[in-house]
Amino acid sequence: MKKHNFFAGPAILPQAVLMKAAEAVNDFEGMGLSLLEISHRSPQFVDVLDRAVASAKKLLNVPDTHEVLFLTGGASSQFFMSAMNYLGSTQTAGYINTGSWSTKAIKEAKAYGTVIELASSKDKNFNYLPKGFDIPSDLRYLHYTSNNTIYGTQYASPPVSDVPYICDMSSDIFSRPVDVSKYMMIYAGAQKNMGPAGTTLVIVNKEELGKVDRQIPTMLDYNTHIAKNSSFNTPPVFPIYVSMLTMEWVLEQGGVEAMAKKNEAKAALLYNEIDRNPLFEGTVAVEDRSLMNICFLLKDNAREAEFIELAGQAGCVGIKGHRSVGGFRASTYNAMSEEGIQTLVNVMKNFEEKYG
């Protein structure tokens, strides 16, 4: 039976990417060696890294003021590295608290400068995005999380501000166009919408680096990694290779513009069923619903286990909601097909026929 992978991360990858990755593990580029065995200094891997950088730049139209890096430590390391590199001890940054990840980012940034929590949706368990709050014009940057994997909210567009943004785009990177010129920095853990766990995409504004009043450890200085093409230390060869394949796959599909249209159609298919079906209800304010992580509940939660079992029998795996929210979560990243969404919708319809 075909499995439809709705896990939030590590998450679904395109089948064509998995096939190429499997071949590379056995024999990479006819070298007679596995990709897992080759030197990160070899011409073959240098080419992989160059292709990955070029694909990211092409997909997001990255301006010359910015550089693309592939680092380690996950998005969680960027919570403090971003502030360490960009926020001086006498400067102030604004943060919007929309969930677990932004809460952690706020905690880490406080070690390096003044942090203002401009707004929060914690009062309703992060089921909406804050609106109507003031953004001071003298902030060094405004930090927000574009898509909240746990709670199922997503910014349709950045908060309106003249302040440069720093954004955690871990779960919606390459799902739609982004005006990178407005961002001081973008970071994204690979394992949700780009590749396997083990590398983090970091896009930094080079012109804004080197302006803080502190000594930055060599390994944590973005300029270090810019100078060494993400290879100051041994980079995660396999995750970068698979991320490169995924980005090239997105380009083959028509780029982020085409992905945005597909993702909107997929999400509409599932949200329409959630709203139509009398047994289910969404958990998020309608205007703030994510196109990547769709959270919903059974109105009779006593039947949750049965619904998950029936979904599994149909091949839909990974739909159990995060413990912070409960219910169900269908992660509909770029590689999720419309067929997978329709299969889950059919399970919901069948459940309605049984209990409606």
N, C-alpha and C positions, 0 to 999 in steps of 0.2 A: 504494500500500500504506500502511495506517495505521502510523505509527511510535509505538512505546512508549518513552518517554524515561526511561531509568534513570540519567541523568547525576546526579552528586552536587551539582553547582552550578557555574554557573547551571543551574537545574533546571526540572522540569516545572511548568507553570501550568495551571489549569483552562481548558478550551477556551472557556467562556463569558467568562472574564476576558480572554483574548487577543482575542476578537472585539470586546469593548467598548473595549479599549485601542487596537485598530487604528482603530476609528471615531473615537476621541478624537484620535488623531494627525492624522487628516484634517480633522475639524471638531469642536471641543469645545463641547458644549452649545449648538449652533446659533449660535455666535459668529462663524462664518466664519473662524475662526483655529484653527490646530492647538494642541493642548495644549502642544506644545513651544515655542510662541511667546508664550503669555500671561504676563502679569505674575504673580509670586508674591504680589503685594499685591492682586490682583484679587479681587472678591467670590467669583468662581467657584472660584478655588483656595483661598481661605480656607475655603470650604465643604468642599472636598475634605479639607483638613487636619483640620478639625473632625470630619468623618465618620470619618476614619482613627483619630483619637484615641478617639472614642466607641466605635467597633467594637472596638478593642483592649481598652478598659476593660470592655466588655460581655462579650467572649469570655472574659476571664480574671478577671472580677469584681474589678477593681482597686480597692482601698480608697481612701478620701479622703486617706490619708497619703502616697499615691504619685502621681507624675505620669508621663504617657506622652510621650516625645519621639521625634522622627524626625531623626536626625543623619547626618553623613557620616563617611567615614574607615574604614568597615567595623568588624567586631567587633575587628579588630586594634588600632584606636585605643582601644577600651574597655579593653584590657589595662592601659594606663597611666592612662587617664582615671579609671577606677574607683578605683584606688589613690590617685591624686592628689587626688580629691575626698573620699574616705572614710577613708584611712589616714594618721593623724598620724605624724610622724617618730619619736615615742617609743612608738608602738603596734605591736602584732603581729597579723598576719593568717595564717591557715592555708590552705594550698593542697593540693589532691589532684591528683597528676600522673597523668593517664590518657591522655595522647597529645600530639600535636604542638602543639595549640592551648593546652592547659593549661601545657605547657612554656614556651611563649612568654609566657603571662600571668605566670608565676612570674618570668621574667627581667625583665619590665617593672616589676612591682610592687616589686622589690627597691630601686628607685631612691627610694622614698618612705617606707619604714618597714622594720620587721623582718618577714621572710617565713619561715615554717616550712613545709617540705614535709612534710606529715603522713604521706603514704603515696604510693607509686608502683607502677605495674604495668609499668614499663619493663623489668624483668627477663625478661618473657616477651613482649616486643614489644607491650605494651599490649593483650593479648588477653583480659584480665579486668579487673574493677574491684576495687581493694583493699578488704579487709574486716578488722574486728577491731582497728583502730588507735584510739589515744586522741585525743580532741579537747579541748584545754584550754578551760576555761570562760571564760577571760579574753581570748579572741581578739576583736579588733574585728569580724572577719567570717570566714566560711569560704567559700572560693571553690572551685567545681567546674564541670566541663563536663558538662552533662546527657546529651549524646549525642555520641559520637565518630565523626565522618563517615568518617575514614580507616580506623579499626580495627574499627568495627562493634559497639561496646559502648554501652550506655545504662543510666542509672539508672532503675529502675522507680519509685523514690521517692527523695527526697533523703536524704543521709546523716543518721542520727539524731543530732541535736544541738540544744542550746538557743541556740547561737550563730547570729546572723542570717546568711543566705546571700547571696553574690553569685554569680550563675550565668550562664555562657555557654550560651544555649539556641538558638544559631544554626540547628541542623539539626533541632530538634523543636518549635520554638515553634508554638503553636496545634494541636498534634497530640493534646493531652490536657489535662485540668484541671490547674491549678497554684494552690496557696495563696499568692498574692502577698504576703500579710501577713507571711509568714515570711522574706521576701527584702529585704535592704537595696537590692538592685539586680538587675535582669535585663537582659541585652542579647542581641540576635540580629541578625546580618547577614541582610538580606532574601532573598538569592539562593538559599536552600536550600528554605525552606518557606513563604515569604510573598510574594515578588515578585521583580522583577529586581534585579540588582546596582546599588548606588548609594545606598541608604539603610540605616540601622541602627535598629532599634527599641530604645529604651532606656527602661526603667521604673525610676524612682528613688524612693527614700523621701525625701521633701522634708524631713522632720523631722530627718534625720541629716546633712544638708548644712551647710556653713559651720562645721564643728567642727575642721578641721585647722589646724595651726600653720604654714601657708605661704601665700604669695600665689599664687593660681592665675591663669594667663593668661585673659583675658576669654573667649576663644573656647573654652577647655577647661573652663570652670566650668559645671556643670549648671544653676546658678541663672540664668545668663545666658540659657540656652535655655528655661527654664521661663518667665521673664519675657517673652520674645519669642515664645512659642508656636512654638518650633522654627524661627523665621524671623529670627533675629539676622542671619544672612547669607542669601543666596539658597538656599533649600532645593532638593533634587533633585525637581523637580515631577513628572516622569514616574514615577520609581520609587515615590514616595509614592502617586500616583494608582493605580497597578497594585496596590500593596500594599493600598490601601483596598478596591479591587474584590475582591481575594482574601479579605480578612477578611470582607467582606459575603457572599461566596460561602460561606465556612465557616459563617456564621450561618444562611444559607439551608439548609444541609445538616443543621442541628440543633445547631450549635455544637461546642465541643471535646469534649463528652461523646460525641456521635455520631461524631466523627472518631476518637476513641480506639477505639471498637468496630470501626469499619471498618479501622483500621490494625492492630489485633490480628488480625482475620480475614485480612487480606492477608498479613501476616507469617507467620502459621501455615501458610497455603497453601504458601508457598515453603520455609519451614524444614522442613515435613513431607516435602517432596520431597528436600531436601538430605539429610535423615537416612535416608530410605527408599532413595534411589538409591545403588547400590554404587559408582558412578563418582565420586561427589562427597563432600565433607566440609566441615563448617563450620570457621571459624577462631577462633571466640570461645567462651569458657566459656558453656555453655547458659543458666545463670541470669542472664547479663549480656548476652544478645543484644539487639541494637537492633531496634526496629520500623521504623526509618527507613532504615538502611543495612545491608543484609544481605550479609555477606562470606562467600565460600566458595571452595573449590578443587576442581580435578580431581585425583584421586589420581595420574593419569598426566598430569603437566603438559606433556608433549610434544604433547598434543592441544588445548592452550588456544587456539591460533590458529584451529583448525578449529571449535571450539565457538563462538568469538566470531563467526566468519563465518556459521555456520548460524543463530545468534541474530539476526544482522543481516538475513539473508534472510527471517526471520520477522517482522521489524519491530522487534526489540528492540535498541535502541542505547544506548551508554553503560555497558555492563556490565563493561568492563575494570577490574580492581582497581587501587587506588593502588599506586604503585611500592614503597611501604614494606611492603606486604603481599603483593602479587601476586595471582594468581587473578582472581576476579570480585567485583564489588560491584554489587548491585541496590539503587538508592535508591528507596524506596517511599513517598515523601512523600504528603501529603494528596491531591494531585491525581492520583496514580497510581490507575488503575482496577483492579478485580479482574480484568478482562479482560486487562490488560497482564501481571499476575502469572501468570495461567493460560497465556498465550502462552509465557512463558519456561519455565514448568513443562513444557509440552508439548515444547519443544525439548530439555529435559533428558531427558524420557522417550524421545524419538526417538533421542537420543544413546546411551542405555542399550540400546535395541534394536539399534543398530549395533555397539556395542563391549562390551556387557555379557556 
